[in-house]
């Protein structure tokens, strides 16, 4: 199967790919549906959106209600200016109406018409959204459900039943030359074709667009990641949401610069730089800034941190190496998504930071010249040591423990790549077995540990 690098990595806004980016995408899909619905333009007067499961329980902290409103105002995650958000929301609160191209003016009160359903989740997925279109008498004209399944991917009920968590816009298997659906197939195809994982992934991508366009798109993704790091290491202050979490990346970065090599205890180590890069990204994400899902917003700091470490601290690093890194990471991320999940609401944080760490380990190993077998080994090591990790954000905010967790995920990725590069690629646990273990562990994990903020740190730490 094939999941594009541009599906795994998407430019959007914080704080959550499943709770912010996904709902915005779902809104646009629903509005497109309404434009083709007979009679809607004459009868419709009001619209409501009900959030179910994890979208309800942590929706306020993840700005899901704001994302719904922004989507209804025409905003899209990849082009929205975060600095315009509050003005747009204030305008909607004052007007109480939506003026959507191709539809009649609709009544919409953000406080009343975004509904948080704290009952049981919808049966197919923890992140469900139900849209209701009403007439002047309050009768329902149309009802439709979408699911935000992690990483900004959105599917309808029919699509979810049919494709079992595959993205809507995937290319058919027969349309790409290397349609690996597992790590085992990926290694076999690479050996037969005598190609690296990145080379196979690039060939697949080039079925949909020219190589120059693919490479330019990857460069754009890295530029967005790098810009996020740079902004994060320059911003100070308190993150929004009420926990009064202080931004730390800028202060730590300045300390590293000042210390230089004068203090052997704080010489520029992998841990120092990886930590500050990852925290910079996730502080930006927590503040609602522009980030790249990698593969999710909650885990957005791991891959940029390891890529920046490669570029700044590894001899011989260049733009070609970055492309190899991201293509390889996307190949591994696609396998994880297809066979398990990248959604914290489905399998806990092992599916978010764990997947990101596996992808980053694979990408770094590839960029440093690792064989396909070493790359697969690196991904497995990183993922294995995130198995069982819960998703229990305090107050439903993507701050504690999420920001620091990205820093540790980046450290594990580099460690995994280093271990793999010092071996010959042979190892005991195959990546496919590790991915299946993650899936089973996620299915067994209790609901309160899967992005509901009803267990773990979320209930044992008193909010300040």
Secondary structure, 3 states (H helix, E strand, C coil): CCCCHHHHCEEEECCCHHHHHHHHHHHHHHHHHHHCCCCHHHHCCEEEEEECCHHHHCCCCCCHHHHHHHHHCCCCCCCCCHHHHHHHHHHHHHHCEECCCCCCCEECCHHHHEEECCCCCCCCCCCEEEEEEECCCCCEEEEEEEEECCCCCEEEHHHHHHHCCCCCCCCCHHHCCCCCCCHHHHHHHHHHHCCCHHHHHHHHHCCCCCHHHHHHHHHHHHHHHHHHHHHHCCCCCECCCCCCCECCHHHHHHHHHHHCCCCHHHCCCHHHHHHHHHHHHHHHHHCCCEEEECCCCCCHHHHHHHHHHHHHHCCCCCHHHHHHHHHHHHHHHHHHHHHCCCCHHHHCHHHCHHHHHHHHHHHHHHHCCCCHHHHHHHHHHHHHCCCCCCECCHHHCCCCCHHHHHHHHHHHHHHHHHHHHCCCCCCCCCHHHHHHHHHHHHHHCCHHHECCCCCCHHHHCCCC
